[in-house]
Amino acid sequence: MVKTPEYRDLFPGALEMMILQTLSRRPLHGYALAQHIKSISDDLLQIEEGSLYPALQRMLKSGWLKSEMGVSARNRPVRVYKVTPAGRKRLEEERSSFEKMFAGINRVLAMG
């Protein structure tokens, strides 16, 4: 029997919140963004391309991000993403919502 790694979906808005938080520190291209999240989370979070790029497109359409062409460390053309003022506002809203949800979950778990 082969063990498969445990996989859990992120709660709604989590991916967007992590993207906004990461890009608020510095602009990155998609692959570097995914690698940064993976590294910071000690490999607990691995963002698949099939989730990352559609999320980036949604965020561009929502006005939370903007992008421009750049060059990767390997001298390849890449699309570099940056947070807009609307994206910074959205990040604060998402963080506040997350903190309230997390506090509620902690209260329920403390009752156990």
SEZAMI-774347 format. One record per atom (N, C-alpha, C): x, y, z; residue in one letter. Coordinates in Angstrom, 1 decimal. Example, Ala and Ser with C-alpha at 12.3 -4.5 7.8 and 13.67 -1.06 7.14 Angstrom:
% residues 2
+--------+--------+--------+------+
|     xx |     yy |     zz | type |
+--------+--------+--------+------+
|   13.2 |   -5.7 |    7.8 |    A |
|   12.3 |   -4.5 |    7.8 |    A |
|   13.2 |   -3.3 |    7.8 |    A |
|   12.8 |   -2.2 |    7.1 |    S |
|   13.7 |   -1.1 |    7.1 |    S |
|   12.9 |    0.0 |    7.9 |    S |
+--------+--------+--------+------+
***
This chain:
% residues 112
+--------+--------+--------+------+
|     xx |     yy |     zz | type |
+--------+--------+--------+------+
|    0.8 |   -1.2 |    0.0 |    M |
|    0.0 |    0.0 |    0.0 |    M |
|    0.9 |    1.2 |    0.0 |    M |
|    0.6 |    2.2 |   -0.9 |    V |
|    1.4 |    3.4 |   -1.0 |    V |
|    0.6 |    4.5 |   -0.3 |    V |
|    1.4 |    5.2 |    0.6 |    K |
|    0.8 |    6.3 |    1.3 |    K |
|    0.8 |    7.5 |    0.5 |    K |
|   -0.3 |    8.2 |    0.4 |    T |
|   -0.3 |    9.5 |   -0.4 |    T |
|   -0.2 |   10.6 |    0.7 |    T |
|    0.4 |   11.7 |    0.3 |    P |
|    0.5 |   12.8 |    1.3 |    P |
|   -0.9 |   13.4 |    1.5 |    P |
|   -1.1 |   13.8 |    2.8 |    E |
|   -2.3 |   14.4 |    3.1 |    E |
|   -2.5 |   15.7 |    2.4 |    E |
|   -3.6 |   15.9 |    1.8 |    Y |
|   -3.9 |   17.2 |    1.0 |    Y |
|   -5.1 |   17.8 |    1.6 |    Y |
|   -5.1 |   19.1 |    1.8 |    R |
|   -6.3 |   19.8 |    2.3 |    R |
|   -6.3 |   21.1 |    1.5 |    R |
|   -7.6 |   21.4 |    1.1 |    D |
|   -7.8 |   22.7 |    0.4 |    D |
|   -7.6 |   23.8 |    1.4 |    D |
|   -7.2 |   25.0 |    0.8 |    L |
|   -7.1 |   26.2 |    1.6 |    L |
|   -8.5 |   26.7 |    1.8 |    L |
|   -8.8 |   27.5 |    2.9 |    F |
|  -10.1 |   28.1 |    3.0 |    F |
|  -10.2 |   29.2 |    2.0 |    F |
|  -11.5 |   29.6 |    1.7 |    P |
|  -11.7 |   30.6 |    0.6 |    P |
|  -11.0 |   31.9 |    1.0 |    P |
|  -10.2 |   32.4 |    0.0 |    G |
|   -9.5 |   33.7 |    0.2 |    G |
|   -8.1 |   33.5 |    0.7 |    G |
|   -7.7 |   32.3 |    1.2 |    A |
|   -6.4 |   32.1 |    1.7 |    A |
|   -5.3 |   32.3 |    0.7 |    A |
|   -5.5 |   31.7 |   -0.5 |    L |
|   -4.5 |   31.9 |   -1.6 |    L |
|   -4.3 |   33.3 |   -1.9 |    L |
|   -5.4 |   34.0 |   -2.1 |    E |
|   -5.3 |   35.4 |   -2.5 |    E |
|   -4.6 |   36.2 |   -1.4 |    E |
|   -4.9 |   35.9 |   -0.1 |    M |
|   -4.3 |   36.6 |    1.0 |    M |
|   -2.8 |   36.4 |    1.0 |    M |
|   -2.4 |   35.2 |    0.8 |    M |
|   -0.9 |   34.9 |    0.8 |    M |
|   -0.2 |   35.5 |   -0.4 |    M |
|   -0.9 |   35.5 |   -1.6 |    I |
|   -0.3 |   36.2 |   -2.7 |    I |
|   -0.1 |   37.7 |   -2.4 |    I |
|   -1.2 |   38.3 |   -1.9 |    L |
|   -1.1 |   39.8 |   -1.7 |    L |
|   -0.1 |   40.1 |   -0.6 |    L |
|    0.0 |   39.3 |    0.4 |    Q |
|    1.0 |   39.5 |    1.5 |    Q |
|    2.4 |   39.4 |    0.9 |    Q |
|    2.7 |   38.3 |    0.1 |    T |
|    4.0 |   38.1 |   -0.4 |    T |
|    4.4 |   39.2 |   -1.4 |    T |
|    3.5 |   39.6 |   -2.3 |    L |
|    3.8 |   40.6 |   -3.2 |    L |
|    3.8 |   42.0 |   -2.6 |    L |
|    3.2 |   42.2 |   -1.4 |    S |
|    3.3 |   43.5 |   -0.8 |    S |
|    4.7 |   43.8 |   -0.3 |    S |
|    5.5 |   42.8 |   -0.2 |    R |
|    6.9 |   42.9 |    0.2 |    R |
|    7.8 |   43.3 |   -1.0 |    R |
|    7.5 |   42.6 |   -2.1 |    R |
|    8.3 |   42.9 |   -3.3 |    R |
|    7.6 |   42.2 |   -4.5 |    R |
|    7.7 |   42.8 |   -5.7 |    P |
|    7.2 |   42.2 |   -6.9 |    P |
|    7.9 |   40.9 |   -7.3 |    P |
|    7.1 |   39.9 |   -7.7 |    L |
|    7.7 |   38.6 |   -8.1 |    L |
|    7.0 |   38.1 |   -9.4 |    L |
|    7.6 |   37.2 |  -10.1 |    H |
|    6.9 |   36.5 |  -11.1 |    H |
|    6.3 |   35.2 |  -10.5 |    H |
|    5.4 |   34.6 |  -11.2 |    G |
|    4.6 |   33.5 |  -10.7 |    G |
|    5.4 |   32.4 |  -10.0 |    G |
|    6.4 |   31.8 |  -10.7 |    Y |
|    7.1 |   30.7 |  -10.2 |    Y |
|    7.9 |   31.1 |   -8.9 |    Y |
|    8.5 |   32.3 |   -8.9 |    A |
|    9.2 |   32.8 |   -7.7 |    A |
|    8.2 |   33.0 |   -6.5 |    A |
|    7.0 |   33.4 |   -6.8 |    L |
|    5.9 |   33.6 |   -5.8 |    L |
|    5.6 |   32.3 |   -5.2 |    L |
|    5.3 |   31.2 |   -6.0 |    A |
|    5.0 |   29.9 |   -5.5 |    A |
|    6.1 |   29.3 |   -4.7 |    A |
|    7.4 |   29.5 |   -5.1 |    Q |
|    8.5 |   29.0 |   -4.4 |    Q |
|    8.7 |   29.7 |   -3.1 |    Q |
|    8.4 |   31.0 |   -3.0 |    H |
|    8.6 |   31.8 |   -1.8 |    H |
|    7.5 |   31.3 |   -0.8 |    H |
|    6.3 |   31.1 |   -1.2 |    I |
|    5.3 |   30.6 |   -0.3 |    I |
|    5.6 |   29.2 |    0.3 |    I |
|    6.1 |   28.4 |   -0.6 |    K |
|    6.5 |   27.0 |   -0.2 |    K |
|    7.7 |   27.1 |    0.8 |    K |
|    8.7 |   27.9 |    0.5 |    S |
|    9.8 |   28.1 |    1.4 |    S |
|    9.5 |   28.6 |    2.8 |    S |
|    8.7 |   29.7 |    2.8 |    I |
|    8.3 |   30.4 |    4.0 |    I |
|    7.5 |   29.4 |    4.9 |    I |
|    6.7 |   28.6 |    4.3 |    S |
|    5.8 |   27.6 |    5.0 |    S |
|    6.5 |   26.3 |    5.4 |    S |
|    7.8 |   26.3 |    5.2 |    D |
|    8.6 |   25.0 |    5.4 |    D |
|    8.0 |   23.9 |    4.7 |    D |
|    7.7 |   24.1 |    3.4 |    D |
|    7.1 |   23.1 |    2.5 |    D |
|    5.8 |   22.6 |    2.9 |    D |
|    5.1 |   23.2 |    3.8 |    L |
|    3.7 |   22.8 |    4.2 |    L |
|    2.7 |   23.2 |    3.2 |    L |
|    3.0 |   24.3 |    2.5 |    L |
|    2.1 |   24.8 |    1.5 |    L |
|    2.7 |   24.8 |    0.1 |    L |
|    2.1 |   24.1 |   -0.8 |    Q |
|    2.7 |   24.0 |   -2.2 |    Q |
|    1.6 |   24.5 |   -3.1 |    Q |
|    1.8 |   25.6 |   -3.7 |    I |
|    0.8 |   26.2 |   -4.6 |    I |
|    1.0 |   25.6 |   -6.0 |    I |
|    0.0 |   24.9 |   -6.5 |    E |
|    0.1 |   24.3 |   -7.9 |    E |
|   -0.2 |   25.4 |   -8.9 |    E |
|    0.4 |   25.2 |  -10.1 |    E |
|    0.2 |   26.2 |  -11.2 |    E |
|   -1.2 |   26.3 |  -11.6 |    E |
|   -2.0 |   25.2 |  -11.5 |    G |
|   -3.4 |   25.2 |  -11.8 |    G |
|   -4.2 |   26.0 |  -10.9 |    G |
|   -3.7 |   26.4 |   -9.7 |    S |
|   -4.4 |   27.2 |   -8.8 |    S |
|   -3.8 |   28.6 |   -8.8 |    S |
|   -2.5 |   28.7 |   -8.9 |    L |
|   -1.8 |   30.0 |   -8.8 |    L |
|   -2.2 |   30.9 |  -10.0 |    L |
|   -2.0 |   30.5 |  -11.2 |    Y |
|   -2.2 |   31.4 |  -12.4 |    Y |
|   -3.6 |   31.8 |  -12.6 |    Y |
|   -4.6 |   31.0 |  -12.3 |    P |
|   -6.0 |   31.5 |  -12.4 |    P |
|   -6.3 |   32.5 |  -11.3 |    P |
|   -5.7 |   32.3 |  -10.1 |    A |
|   -5.8 |   33.3 |   -9.0 |    A |
|   -5.2 |   34.6 |   -9.4 |    A |
|   -4.0 |   34.6 |  -10.0 |    L |
|   -3.3 |   35.8 |  -10.4 |    L |
|   -4.2 |   36.5 |  -11.5 |    L |
|   -4.8 |   35.8 |  -12.4 |    Q |
|   -5.6 |   36.4 |  -13.4 |    Q |
|   -6.8 |   37.1 |  -12.8 |    Q |
|   -7.5 |   36.4 |  -11.8 |    R |
|   -8.6 |   37.0 |  -11.1 |    R |
|   -8.3 |   38.2 |  -10.4 |    R |
|   -7.1 |   38.2 |   -9.8 |    M |
|   -6.6 |   39.4 |   -9.0 |    M |
|   -6.3 |   40.5 |   -9.9 |    M |
|   -5.7 |   40.3 |  -11.1 |    L |
|   -5.5 |   41.3 |  -12.1 |    L |
|   -6.8 |   41.9 |  -12.5 |    L |
|   -7.8 |   41.1 |  -12.8 |    K |
|   -9.1 |   41.6 |  -13.3 |    K |
|   -9.8 |   42.4 |  -12.2 |    K |
|   -9.6 |   42.0 |  -10.9 |    S |
|  -10.2 |   42.7 |   -9.8 |    S |
|   -9.5 |   44.0 |   -9.5 |    S |
|   -8.3 |   44.2 |  -10.1 |    G |
|   -7.5 |   45.5 |   -9.8 |    G |
|   -6.7 |   45.4 |   -8.6 |    G |
|   -6.5 |   44.2 |   -8.0 |    W |
|   -5.7 |   44.1 |   -6.8 |    W |
|   -4.2 |   44.0 |   -7.1 |    W |
|   -3.9 |   43.5 |   -8.4 |    L |
|   -2.6 |   43.4 |   -8.9 |    L |
|   -2.4 |   44.1 |  -10.2 |    L |
|   -1.2 |   44.4 |  -10.5 |    K |
|   -0.8 |   44.9 |  -11.9 |    K |
|    0.4 |   44.1 |  -12.3 |    K |
|    0.7 |   44.0 |  -13.5 |    S |
|    1.8 |   43.2 |  -14.0 |    S |
|    2.6 |   44.0 |  -15.1 |    S |
|    3.8 |   43.6 |  -15.2 |    E |
|    4.6 |   44.1 |  -16.3 |    E |
|    5.6 |   43.0 |  -16.7 |    E |
|    6.2 |   43.1 |  -17.9 |    M |
|    7.1 |   42.1 |  -18.3 |    M |
|    8.5 |   42.4 |  -17.7 |    M |
|    9.2 |   41.4 |  -17.3 |    G |
|   10.5 |   41.5 |  -16.7 |    G |
|   11.3 |   40.3 |  -17.2 |    G |
|   12.5 |   40.1 |  -16.5 |    V |
|   13.4 |   39.1 |  -16.9 |    V |
|   13.7 |   38.3 |  -15.6 |    V |
|   13.7 |   36.9 |  -15.7 |    S |
|   13.9 |   36.1 |  -14.6 |    S |
|   15.4 |   36.0 |  -14.3 |    S |
|   15.8 |   35.4 |  -13.2 |    A |
|   17.2 |   35.2 |  -12.8 |    A |
|   17.9 |   34.4 |  -13.9 |    A |
|   17.2 |   33.6 |  -14.7 |    R |
|   17.8 |   32.8 |  -15.8 |    R |
|   17.7 |   33.5 |  -17.1 |    R |
|   17.4 |   34.8 |  -17.1 |    N |
|   17.4 |   35.7 |  -18.2 |    N |
|   16.3 |   35.3 |  -19.2 |    N |
|   15.1 |   34.9 |  -18.6 |    R |
|   14.0 |   34.5 |  -19.4 |    R |
|   12.9 |   35.6 |  -19.2 |    R |
|   12.1 |   35.9 |  -20.2 |    P |
|   11.0 |   36.8 |  -20.0 |    P |
|    9.9 |   36.3 |  -19.1 |    P |
|    9.5 |   37.1 |  -18.1 |    V |
|    8.5 |   36.7 |  -17.2 |    V |
|    7.5 |   37.8 |  -16.9 |    V |
|    6.4 |   37.5 |  -16.4 |    R |
|    5.4 |   38.5 |  -16.0 |    R |
|    5.6 |   38.7 |  -14.5 |    R |
|    5.9 |   40.0 |  -14.2 |    V |
|    6.1 |   40.3 |  -12.8 |    V |
|    4.9 |   41.0 |  -12.2 |    V |
|    4.4 |   40.5 |  -11.0 |    Y |
|    3.2 |   41.0 |  -10.4 |    Y |
|    3.5 |   41.9 |   -9.3 |    Y |
|    2.7 |   43.0 |   -9.1 |    K |
|    2.8 |   44.0 |   -8.1 |    K |
|    1.5 |   44.2 |   -7.5 |    K |
|    1.4 |   44.6 |   -6.2 |    V |
|    0.2 |   44.9 |   -5.5 |    V |
|   -0.2 |   46.3 |   -5.8 |    V |
|   -1.5 |   46.6 |   -6.0 |    T |
|   -2.0 |   47.9 |   -6.2 |    T |
|   -2.5 |   48.5 |   -4.9 |    T |
|   -2.9 |   49.7 |   -4.8 |    P |
|   -3.5 |   50.3 |   -3.6 |    P |
|   -4.8 |   49.5 |   -3.3 |    P |
|   -5.6 |   49.1 |   -4.3 |    A |
|   -6.8 |   48.4 |   -4.0 |    A |
|   -6.4 |   47.0 |   -3.5 |    A |
|   -5.3 |   46.4 |   -3.9 |    G |
|   -4.8 |   45.1 |   -3.4 |    G |
|   -4.4 |   45.2 |   -1.9 |    G |
|   -3.8 |   46.3 |   -1.6 |    R |
|   -3.4 |   46.5 |   -0.2 |    R |
|   -4.6 |   46.6 |    0.7 |    R |
|   -5.6 |   47.3 |    0.2 |    K |
|   -6.9 |   47.4 |    1.0 |    K |
|   -7.5 |   46.1 |    1.2 |    K |
|   -7.5 |   45.3 |    0.1 |    R |
|   -8.1 |   44.0 |    0.1 |    R |
|   -7.4 |   43.1 |    1.1 |    R |
|   -6.0 |   43.2 |    1.1 |    L |
|   -5.2 |   42.4 |    2.0 |    L |
|   -5.6 |   42.7 |    3.5 |    L |
|   -5.8 |   43.9 |    3.8 |    E |
|   -6.2 |   44.3 |    5.2 |    E |
|   -7.6 |   43.7 |    5.5 |    E |
|   -8.5 |   43.8 |    4.6 |    E |
|   -9.8 |   43.2 |    4.8 |    E |
|   -9.7 |   41.7 |    5.0 |    E |
|   -9.0 |   41.0 |    4.2 |    E |
|   -8.8 |   39.5 |    4.3 |    E |
|   -8.1 |   39.2 |    5.6 |    E |
|   -7.1 |   39.9 |    6.0 |    R |
|   -6.4 |   39.6 |    7.3 |    R |
|   -7.4 |   39.7 |    8.4 |    R |
|   -8.2 |   40.8 |    8.4 |    S |
|   -9.1 |   41.0 |    9.5 |    S |
|  -10.1 |   39.9 |    9.6 |    S |
|  -10.6 |   39.5 |    8.4 |    S |
|  -11.6 |   38.4 |    8.4 |    S |
|  -11.0 |   37.1 |    8.9 |    S |
|   -9.7 |   36.8 |    8.4 |    F |
|   -9.0 |   35.6 |    8.8 |    F |
|   -8.8 |   35.6 |   10.3 |    F |
|   -8.4 |   36.7 |   10.9 |    E |
|   -8.1 |   36.8 |   12.4 |    E |
|   -9.4 |   36.5 |   13.2 |    E |
|  -10.5 |   37.0 |   12.7 |    K |
|  -11.8 |   36.8 |   13.4 |    K |
|  -12.1 |   35.3 |   13.3 |    K |
|  -12.0 |   34.7 |   12.1 |    M |
|  -12.3 |   33.3 |   11.9 |    M |
|  -11.4 |   32.4 |   12.8 |    M |
|  -10.1 |   32.7 |   12.8 |    F |
|   -9.1 |   32.0 |   13.6 |    F |
|   -9.4 |   32.1 |   15.0 |    F |
|   -9.8 |   33.2 |   15.5 |    A |
|  -10.2 |   33.4 |   16.9 |    A |
|  -11.4 |   32.5 |   17.3 |    A |
|  -12.4 |   32.5 |   16.4 |    G |
|  -13.5 |   31.7 |   16.6 |    G |
|  -13.2 |   30.2 |   16.7 |    G |
|  -12.3 |   29.7 |   15.8 |    I |
|  -11.9 |   28.3 |   15.7 |    I |
|  -11.2 |   28.0 |   17.0 |    I |
|  -10.3 |   28.9 |   17.5 |    N |
|   -9.5 |   28.7 |   18.7 |    N |
|  -10.4 |   28.5 |   19.9 |    N |
|  -11.5 |   29.4 |   19.9 |    R |
|  -12.5 |   29.3 |   21.0 |    R |
|  -13.2 |   27.9 |   21.1 |    R |
|  -13.6 |   27.4 |   19.9 |    V |
|  -14.2 |   26.1 |   19.8 |    V |
|  -13.3 |   25.0 |   20.2 |    V |
|  -12.0 |   25.1 |   19.7 |    L |
|  -11.0 |   24.0 |   20.1 |    L |
|  -10.7 |   24.1 |   21.6 |    L |
|  -10.7 |   25.2 |   22.2 |    A |
|  -10.4 |   25.3 |   23.6 |    A |
|  -11.4 |   24.7 |   24.5 |    A |
|  -12.6 |   24.6 |   23.9 |    M |
|  -13.7 |   24.0 |   24.7 |    M |
|  -13.6 |   22.5 |   24.8 |    M |
|  -12.8 |   21.9 |   23.9 |    G |
|  -12.7 |   20.4 |   23.8 |    G |
|  -12.1 |   19.9 |   25.0 |    G |
+--------+--------+--------+------+
***
